[in-house]
Amino acid sequence: MKKQPLWVFIAVLSLIAGVSAFSQTQVLTPELIVTTRWIGQADLSPDGTSIIFQAGRPRTEAEKPGKAIDELWMIPVSGGEPKRFA
């Protein structure tokens, strides 16, 4: 497995910390638990301008039953809003 630069780790950790800080203002309820997303693997894009990360989410009621859905997201290294990659 390729070793990631420290700043990739820091960027992903910052993203998680932001979500964590937001969630601390809410009471943990069963509804919140079943709608929680999580961050998995993260990697730097080949050109070094974006961070690609895996995010998991539970299925909605409109989707067929099954395991959680994994999605790929991309966020610019310079900052900004993440965009769904695939």
Buried (B, 14 or more C-beta within 10 A) or exposed (E): EEEEEEEBEEBBEEBBEEBEEEEEEEEEEEEEEEEEEEBEEBBBEEEEEBBBBBBBEBEEEEEEEEEEEEBBBBBEBEEEEBEEBE
